[in-house]
Amino acid sequence: MPTWERTKERRTRIAELVASDYPVPTIAARLGMHERSVYRHLVAMEGRSRSLRAYEDRMPRVLTHLEAYPGKLFTHGELLRVLGLPVTAKLRGTLERMEREGLIESVPGFRNDREFCVPRPVTRWRLAPGKELG
């Protein structure tokens, strides 16, 4: 089968699964593809970035997690791990947009892992004051 036919079949199947509201990781698993390949096909099919959809998908998940732990600080990496996102996921844009909307706040600080390690700057995130459930 020529490559263009295989690509056309994959994109048709991806479009069907997206229309059924399956998340990208599920689509990738069903088709035996990597998540990045699915995103690449989606960008080619739609002709635009999927970053707006990423915000719509990730913002409620981040907010739910932070509401479960009000006052607790989380780094970008910790939030990626808790949400089950790959380490290559771009969550920082979502966090910065949530901060602009007043949902969360960033707290700059330093990370000092070991006794002989040089402290490194790090940003931690928490629920904005006044957003706690109660």
Buried (B, 14 or more C-beta within 10 A) or exposed (E): EEEEEEEEEBBEBBBEBBEEEBEBEBBBEEBEBEBEBBBEBBEEEEEEEBEEBBBEEBBEBBBEBBEEEEEEBBBBEBBBEBBEBEEEBEBEEBBBBBBEEEBBBBEEBEEEEEEEEEEEEBBBBBBBEEBEEE
